[in-house]
Amino acid sequence: MSDLIGKITASADYLKSKVTGEYGYGVILGSGLGNLTAQMEVHHQISYSDIPGFPVSTVEGHKGSLIFGSLGGKNVVCMSGRFHYYEGYSMQEVTFPIRVMKFIGVHTLLISNASGGVNGNFEVGDLMILRDHIYLQPEHPLRGRNNEQLGPRFPNMNDAYDPALVQMGMAIAQENDIACHTGVYVGVQGPTFETPSEYKYFALIGGDAVGMSTTPEVVVARHMDMRCFAISVISDIGYPFDKADHVSHAFVLEKASAAEPKMTKVIVELLKKI
């Protein structure tokens, strides 16, 4: 763990040497949702491959750079491309950028993802603001000896998704006639899309949508006392079966990209109001 602190510090120091100013808001862009950066006033763009200790994204739809700029009147650090456990990274590597964000001054994390709906009231292209999650990843990012420099041994995950931000996000969606729900996100490993029985199971245990990211990042962010807001584009329907899509990664990217302007609107307006 002490080695982890050293790696985080090395990455943070490198970024501080390249970037001036304070950046208090972090944004993570999910599959097919990378065009949010087109609305940014970009100050600096740094490839992951240039940052000491950073993994490099291997997934189509994830660009792989850290973008510093202004969005919604706030200085933001945007991860254009994220890392996944299914790519072969450890959970420590998957969540490493969140640690680095904290060390360079980020206090609020906004996350987007594309997810499969398991709620009968959802339609493809709807948005879902996360109010909670069910962690079904096979590895936990806080496993191992805890370092109090990063956070407590047993972080409380009540209100992991900041209730005030959830309320603000929903109000923004309603004001702009955007179909948006709140719901529970089920975080799984992937990379296979789920079987029909798995989709049904996720619905039965209280899930509204399922995806392969977000939950590890939120756990680590909350471990470091960062505020979290997360929003999903419902890119396909897995359950109920009479609404289920024949899903593929290309299908997800297409539907997520089509819904991206709505998600972008919510995030930008939220940044303005925070």
VENFENMO-V509921 format. One record per run of one state. SS is the DSSP state (helix for helix, strand for strand, loop for the rest). FROM is the first residue (numbers start at 1). LEN is the number of residues. If there is no record, write none. Layout:
# VENFENMO-V509921
ss;from;len
SS;FROM;LEN
SS;FROM;LEN
This chain:
# VENFENMO-V509921
ss;from;len
loop;1;1
helix;2;17
loop;19;6
strand;25;5
loop;30;4
helix;34;6
loop;40;1
strand;41;7
helix;48;3
loop;51;14
strand;65;7
loop;72;2
strand;74;7
loop;81;4
helix;85;3
loop;88;3
helix;91;4
loop;95;1
helix;96;8
loop;104;4
strand;108;10
loop;118;9
strand;127;9
loop;136;27
helix;163;13
loop;176;4
strand;180;8
loop;188;8
helix;196;9
loop;205;4
strand;209;3
loop;212;3
helix;215;9
loop;224;3
strand;227;11
loop;238;3
helix;241;3
loop;244;5
helix;249;25
loop;274;1
